[in-house]
Amino acid sequence: MPSDQTFEQQLQSHVGGLVRVCYDDGGGSGLNGKIGLLMGVTTAFAASRAVVEVLIEERVRSLLLYSNELELLPADDA
């Protein structure tokens, strides 16, 4: 992805693609390292934080994540 895009722009262009959740909340959600389908971006804050909807473990989840907590996976990595 071009580095001149904001986090929100990167997410918007990746909707429908696979993502990996990369945050550790102490095991509360159990989502760290899980792969899901990016369904949408509901709210973006500043340049590095957004609320995203991810289909993961048979549920759509709304997650507030920083850019380093969500890895956008290329189609050939699936």
C-alpha positions in Angstrom: 0.0 0.0 0.0 1.3 3.5 -0.8 2.7 5.1 2.3 1.1 8.5 1.5 -2.4 7.0 2.2 -3.9 7.6 5.7 -4.9 4.6 7.8 -8.5 5.2 6.9 -7.8 5.2 3.2 -5.8 2.0 3.5 -8.7 0.4 5.3 -11.3 1.6 2.9 -9.4 0.2 -0.1 -9.0 -3.1 1.8 -12.7 -3.7 2.6 -13.6 -7.2 1.6 -10.0 -8.4 2.2 -8.4 -10.4 4.9 -6.9 -8.8 8.1 -5.1 -10.2 11.1 -5.8 -8.7 14.5 -2.5 -7.9 16.2 -3.3 -6.6 19.7 -3.1 -8.2 23.1 -5.9 -7.2 25.5 -4.7 -9.7 28.1 -6.6 -12.5 26.6 -10.0 -11.0 27.2 -11.2 -11.2 23.6 -9.0 -14.1 22.4 -8.7 -12.3 19.0 -5.0 -11.6 19.0 -3.5 -13.3 15.9 -7.0 -14.2 14.5 -7.7 -13.7 10.8 -11.0 -12.2 9.6 -12.8 -10.4 6.7 -12.8 -6.6 6.9 -16.4 -5.7 6.4 -16.2 -1.9 6.8 -14.8 1.1 8.6 -17.4 2.8 10.7 -15.4 5.7 12.3 -11.8 6.9 11.8 -10.0 9.0 14.4 -6.9 11.0 13.6 -4.5 9.3 11.3 -3.9 6.1 13.1 -7.0 4.8 14.8 -10.4 3.5 13.5 -13.4 1.5 14.4 -13.6 -1.4 12.0 -16.1 -4.2 11.5 -14.5 -7.6 11.1 -16.2 -10.9 10.4 -14.2 -13.2 12.7 -15.2 -16.5 14.3 -18.6 -16.4 12.6 -19.5 -13.0 14.1 -19.2 -9.4 12.9 -17.2 -7.5 15.6 -16.7 -3.8 15.9 -13.2 -3.1 17.1 -11.4 0.1 18.0 -7.9 -0.4 16.7 -4.7 1.5 16.1 -2.9 1.0 12.8 -0.3 -1.3 14.3 -3.0 -3.5 15.8 -4.5 -4.6 12.4 -2.4 -6.2 9.6 -3.9 -6.0 6.1 -3.2 -9.3 4.4 -2.5 -9.5 0.7 -4.8 -11.8 -1.2 -2.0 -14.3 -1.9 -1.2 -14.8 1.8 -4.6 -16.5 2.6 
